[in-house]
Amino acid sequence: MGIGLSAIAAISLAGALLASTTLVSADAMVPLPGDPVATADGKVSGTRLGSGVKAYLGIPFAKPPTGELRWQRPQPISWDGIWNADRRGPECIQVLRAHDINHYFGEEPTSEDCLYLNLWAPAEAKPGDGRPVIVFIYGGGGTLGSSGMASYGGENMARRGAIFVNFNYRVGLLGYMAHPELTREQGGHSGNYGYLDQNAALKWIHDNVAKFGGDPGKVVIAGQSFGAGSVAAQVTSPLSKGLFRGAMMSSACNFSGTGMIGGVNPLADGENAGLELQQRLGAPDLKAMRNVPADRILALQEENQLGLSVSGVRAPSVVDGYFWTGTKEQAFASHQASDVPVIASSNGDDLDAARYRLTRAGNVADYQAIARQMYGADADQFLQLYPAPTDADVQPMAHRAAMENGMMMNSRSCAEVQAKYGTAPVYIDTFMRKHPYAPGVGIADQNPLTVGAYHTADVPYWFDTLDAFNWQRPTRVWTAYDRELTDRMAGALIAFAETGKPSTPRLNWPAWSPQSPQYMVFGDTAAVQTMDLQRMDWLAAHPPAPANAPPQRTGARD
């Protein structure tokens, strides 16, 4: 049946007026009429949520990657009988979160047996509806993250008429380690198992979503932070071609092989990381490594999030000859990449702001002094392009420079790569809205008084999950405008899946081009602005001098 733009607007507005209360499924199963659903792997039965939404939680899309399947490609699974899909599966094993950080939404079980997906469908959905499908891939720096986080739930998107799917994938050393023995065992390639998990989940969605009312031709994949890098990975892998019609990347889009989100290494680098882990474990061979308890591996893993500082082993993403046969740009040049419409998104107080020294300036004197440290003899030119005549101008201008030097530059680069090798449009946006924090609230990894549109701040607006932040304890005082902005952003994402364009009757979002470098700003208003390419070209030609030491990250990058 599909959903017309007028219907999208009506459904989105209705959804915006409803506040979700079912954030985590721990209730008794409520049988759904018409179940079980016969998937290609076996029959599944879901549960009806209080809103009427159909939820199929914890569907396995691959065998548990345990025992001999540790560090193997995800293997097909099938079952007899009926799988009760009424609660989420465990997150893939990782370090746990403090209870007073921004992204703590309750405890989740954690396990190597973690390859499960969740699917939410509208109450009235049925096979043949042809509904748009939103698929979300979480972030977390490649070592953290879970589909079970309440801010990533799909109930409200289903209430708006879409099918929403998220899933777990292996992270850290268990998700990305390459090793010479693995390379010999697996036909000349190893590593990238987390990306292969994502590919397996996308194949499951393509093969089965029609049974739940979705259209496999209207699938959009979305990701944030490392999840954005994962979306870029799927776009540039020949294994995932044909599995989605569009891609949305938040913080940030990266179609190159370098950068803070999305760097790729040669296979040999990944194998060296595997050998280092083997040495630290004192394991004689791969068989012994597969028998080591997962917590010992986790203890040796590099981790610099959640307030941790562990100088351990990190497994990089690699050009393995299987998931990737070359660099990302080579994938575009050879037309192995998916030529699909893209939304390239970032935030106004994102990771680039934390790493850009000028944002530490508190007054005009500091601003000018730091600019001279960063740009030396070219500082006068910089100060002409980014003037801050008063102390009140310092922080807005410093963040503008950080954004245009960082993730907005990434978004522009993605659009230029797409234009060079493909035909599909790119839509760019920047999220600038500061969350309205509850007075006096304390958050361990944020200062509510000074934080702006932080890394991940946009996610609850895209998915209509604002209320997740008040589920454990009250941290936000959402306003009518926050609901309105959610309505526009969630509606744009559903329209993107339905039509390949994010414009709706309530939001005119033009595609970016070098001749018309327009982008959408989601802030205290939603408005189209024009990039200042002159300033961005200057920044690209004048990289700042390196700092003595980068700022320490304390929060989770998800």
N, C-alpha and C positions, 0 to 999 in steps of 0.2 A: 504493500500500500504506500510506503514512504510517508514523509511528512512535508507538507508545503510550508513555505516561509511564513504565511499567515498563521498556520497551525503552530509552528515553532514559537512565534511570538506569544500566542495565546497560552500555550502550555508552559512556556518559560515564566510568564507573568504569574500564572496560577501557582507554579512551583515556588516562586519567590515569596509568595504570601504564606507558605507553609513552612514551619520549622520542624526539622527532624528531631525525633527523640530516640530513635533506635540507632545507636552508634556502634555497638558491639553486640554480636549475636551470642547470647548465653542463655536464651530462653528455650522452653520446650518447643519441639518441632510442631508447626501447624501445617498439616498436609495441604497440598495444592491440588485442586481439581484438574484432571488431565495428566497428572504425573503417574508413572515415571516418564521421563523424556529419554528416548532411545538415541544415545550418541553413538559415534563410531566405535567407541571403546567399551560401552556398556550402558546400562540404564541408570539414571540418576533421578532422585526425588529431592525437591527443594523444600523451602518453608515460606509461609506467607508472613510478612512483617506487619506491624500494626498499621502502617500506612496503606496496606494492600499490595505493596510491591512484592514481586516474586524474587526470592533470593536463593541462589544455588551456591552455597559456600563450601569451599574445601573440595572441589572436584580435582582428582589427580589427572595431570596431563602427561605424566611420565612415571616410570618406575622410581622408587626411592633411590637416590644416588649414594648408596651405602655399600659397605663391603667391597667387592670387586668392581662395583660401579662408581666408587669414589674416583674422581678425575677421569670420568668417561663421558662421552656424549650422552645426553638424555635418551633413554631407551623407551620404546612404546610400551604402553600398559593396557591391559584389558581385564575385565572381571565378569563373573557370572552373578546373577541375582541383581539386587538394586542397591546402589550406593546412596546412602543417606547424606545429602549435601546440605546440612543444616547448621554448620559452624565452620569457621575458618580453620585452615591447617596451620601448623606451627611455622614461625618465621625460620629462615635459614640461619644456622647457628652463627652467633655474633656476640659481641660484648653487649651488656645490658645498660639501660638508661637510668640515670638518677630520676627521682620522682618530682623534682622541682624545676626541670628544664621546660623550655617552650614546647617541645615535641615529646611529651610523655602523655600517653592516652590510656594507661593501664598496662598490666603485665600481659605478655604473650608467651605461650610455650615456644621453645626454640629447639631445633633439631636438625640433623642432616637430612632426615626424611621430611622434605619441605616443598616438594614440587607440586603445589596445588594452586588452583585459580578460583576466583569468585566472580559470579555473574549476577547482575541485578536486571530485572526486566519489568516493564510496566505491568500493572495488575491485569490489564486487558490484552497483553501481548499474546500472539499465537503464531504458529508457523505460517509463513507466507506474507507476514506483515511488511517485510522489507524495511525495517527500522534502521536508523543510523546507529553505528556502534562506536563507542569511545573506549579505547584500551589505554590504561595508564601503566607506565613503568616507573617505579619509585627510584629515588636517588639515595644518597648516603655515602658518597665518596668511594663506592665500590666495595666497602667493607661493612656497611650497615644498611638497614632499610627493610621494610615489610609491607606487604599488601594489606595487612591487618590494621594498619594505623587508621584511626577514625577519620582523619582529615582526607584520607584517600578513598573513603567509602563511596558507593555508587547509588545509594537509595534515592537521593534527591534528583540525580540525573535521570534515573528511571521514572520518577514521578513527572519529569518534564518530557517523557516520551521516547527516550533513547535507551538502548542497551548499553550497560557499562560493565567493563571487565577489568580486573587487575589480577596479578599473579605474583608468586614468589620466584626468585631465581637465586642461584648460589652466589655468594659474595666472598670477598677476601681470598685467602690462599686456597680454600676449597672450591672457589668459583673460577679462578683465573690462572692457577699455577700451571706452567709448562715444565717439562723435564725431558732430558734425552731418552730415558727409558719409555716415557709415555709417547714420545715422538716415534720411536721404533715400533712400539706396540700398536699405534693408531695410524699407521700408513704414511708417516712422514710429517705429521702435524700434532700439536698438543696445545693446551691452554684454551682460553676464551670459553670455558664451559658455562659461565653465567650468560654470555651472549647466545650460546646454543640453547640454553634453557628458554630464553626469551623467544628464539625462533621456533622452538617446539610448541610453546604456548600460542604463538601467532598462527601456526599451522592448525592447532586444535580449534582455535576460534574460526578460522576460515572454513574448516570442514564441518563445524557443528553449530555455528551461531544461528543459522536459519531455523534450526529446530526450536529455538527460543524466541523467534520473531525478528531476528536481526537479518541484515543484508550483508553477505560477505563482500559485496562490491562497495559498501559504504563504511568501511572500517578506517578509522583514524587512530594512529598511535601517538600518544602524548607522553612526555617524560620531563622530569625536572632534575637539574643538576647532573649527577651521574646518570640519572634516568634520561636526561636530554642527550647525553653522550651515547647512551644505549640506543635511543631512537636514531641518532646519526649513524650508529653502527649498523642497525637494521636497514636503514636507507641505503647504505653503501655495501652491504653484503649481498652477493648474488643469490644466497640461499633464501632470502626473504622477499625477493622480487615477486610482485603479484599478490602479496598478502595484505596490502593496505592501499587506500586511495589518497591518503594525506598524512602529514607528519607535523606534530607540534612540539617544539623544543623550548623549554623555559630555563633560562640561566645555565647554559646558553646553547645556541646553535653553533656547531663547530664541524665544518666539512673539511678541515685541514688535519694534518697529523700531529699538530702540536697544540699547546695552550693549556689553560687550567682545567678545561673540560674537554676531554676527548683525545689526548695524546695516544699515539700508537708506537710500539717498539718492534724491532726485529725479533724473530722467534728466538734467536740465540740469547737475547737479554732475558726473556722469560725462562728459558732453560737454565740460565745461570741462577736465577732466583730460586728455581726448584732445587738445584744442587745445594744452594746455601741452606735452604730449609732442611734438606736431608742431612747435611753436616751438623746443623744445630740440634736436630733430633737424635743424632747418633744412630741413624737407621742404615743398615747395610745395603738395602735395595728398595725398589718400589713396593714389593710385597710387604715389607716391614712397615713402610710409610702408610700403607693402606690399613694396617692394623693398629696404628697409633690412635689413642682416643682423641676425639676432635678438640677437646678443651686444651690439650697440649699444643696442638697446632695453632689454635687461637691465641695462646699465650705468647707465641713467637712471632705474631703478625704485627707489622707496623700499624700503629693507630695514633692519630693526633686529633681525634674528635672526642666529643663528650667530656672534655676536660682532661683527657688522657694524653700522655706523651710517651709512647712506647717506640723505641728505636729497634724495630724488628725487620722482618722480611716483607716486602711488598711485591705482589705478582702483577706485572703490567699487562695491559692489553697488547696483543702481538699480531703481526702479519703472519698467520699460521699456515697459509696456503690452502685453507679449507673454508673457514668462515670468511676470511679476507684473503684475496689472492694478490693484493697490492695495497698501496695507500688509499685513503679515502678519495683524494683527488684523481688518482689513477682509475678508481672505480667509476667516477663520473666520466672521465675522458674515454674509457673503453665501453661506456654505456652498460656496464654491469650494475650500476646504481639504479635505484628506482627514481624515475622522473615524475615526481608527484608534487602537488602543492604543499607549501611549507608555511607554518607560522613560527617565526623566530622571535622569542620573547625574553625579556630580562627585567630587572627591578632597579629602582633608583638608588637603593642603598645596599647593593649586592656585594658579592665577594670582591669585585673589582674596587669598590670603595674602600674596603678594609685593607687592601693591598696597595692603595695609592696614597703615598705619604702626604700629599697635600691636604687630604681630608682630616689630618691631625692638627691643622692650623686653627688657632682660636681667634686671631685678629689679623689685621692687614700686615703688620710687620712680620708675623710668623709666615703668612701666606707668601709674601715676597721672598723671604729668606729661604723657605723650603723650595720654592720654584727655582731659585738660583742654584740650590744644591742639585736639583733634579735635571735642570736643562742648561746649566752653565752659561756659556756665551750666548745661547739662544733664548735665555730667560726673558729678555725684553720682548721678543716676538711672542712668546707664550703669554706674557702678561697683557699684551695688546689684544690677543685673541680671547683671553679669559680674564677680563679685568674685575677686580674686587675693590672698588674705591672706599667702601666702608666695612667695618667689622661685620655688619649684618649681611653683607654680600659674600663673605668668605666661604661659609659652609655650602650654600647653594651652588656657587661657582666651582668650588673644589669637587663637589659631587658630580656636577655636569661634566667637568674634565675627566673625572674617573670613569664615568659612564661611557663617554665618547671615546675614551682610550681603551675601554675594556669590552664589556659584553655587547654594547651597541655596535662596536667595531666588529665583533664576531657576527652579529646579525647581518650587518652590511656585507661582510665577506661571504657569508652563506648565499646571500642573494646574488652576489657577483659570480660565485662558482656555478650556481644554478643557471644564471643567464648565459654563462660561457658555454656550458655543455648540454643544457636541457631546454625545455620549453615551458615547464610549469611555473606558475607565479609564486612569489614569496611575499608574505604579509608580515610586517614587523610591528612589534609593540613594545612599550615600556610601561611597567606598572609602578605608579608613584604614590599610591594611597598608603598612608600610615594607619596601622590598626588603631582603633580607639580603645586604649587599655583601661581596665578598671582602676579607679583611683587607689593608689597605695599598693598595687599588686607587686609581688616580688617574683622574679623569674631568674633562675640561676645563670642562664647563659645569655641574657639580654638585659639592657637597661631601658625600660619602657619610656623613660623621660627623653632619651636621646636617640633611640633607634628609629630609623626611617622605614622605607619599604624594603625590608630585609630579604635576604636569600630565602626563598620559599613563601614569602608573604602573599604572593598572588594565588597560590594553589587553592585555598578554600573558596576563593571567588570563582575560579574556573569550574569547580565541582560542587558548589553550593554546600559546603561543609563548614560554614562559619561557626555553627553551634558546637562543633567538636571541641573548640577551645574553651568552652564553659562546661564541658561534661564532667571532668575530674574535679575542677574547682573554677570559680568565676575569674576569668582573666581579661575578658573583653566586654565592652558595652557597645554592642553593634547598633548602628543607627539605621533609619529608613534608607539613607543614601547607600550604606553598605549593601543592603538588600537589593537596591536598584542596580548598583554596579555589578553585583553577582548575577542579576537577571540578564544584564547585557553580555557579560563575559561567558556565562554558561550557555546562553542562547547562541552566541557566536560560535562556540565550539561545536554545538549540535548542528548548526547550519553548515559548518565546515565539513562535518561527516556526511550530511545529507546532500549537499550540493557541490562540495569542493571549494566553496568560498565562505569566508566568515561573516559576510555582510548579512544583516537581517533588516526587517522594516524599522527597527529602532536603532540600528548601528550601521553606518556607511563606512566600510573599511577598505580603502583602496590598496591595490598591490603596489609594492615598491619597484621603482625602476631608477636607473641613473639619471634619466631626464626628469623624473618626478619622484624624488627620494622621500616619499611621504611615509609616515608611520603613525600608529595609533598610540595615544597616551591615555592610560587608565589611571586617573588620579582623583582629585576632588571634582573634576568633570571628566567626561570621556570625549576627547577631541583629537582631530588629525593635526599633526605638526609636520614640519619639513626639516630633514637633517641638514646640518651645516657641514657640507662636504669639505669646504675649504679648511675648517678647523680640524676635521678628522684626518684629512690628508696631511696636514702639518704634523699632527700627533704621530701618524704612521711613519713619517719620515724622520721624526726626532724622538726615538725611544728614550725614556728617562734613564739617568745613571742608576745603577743598581744600588739598593739600600744595603746597609751593613747587615741587617737581619730582618727577615719578613716577620710581620706580626703573628703571634701564636693564635691558632684557631681553637676556640673552646666549645663551640656548638656543633651540632650534627649538621652536615651538609645535605639535608633532605627536607 
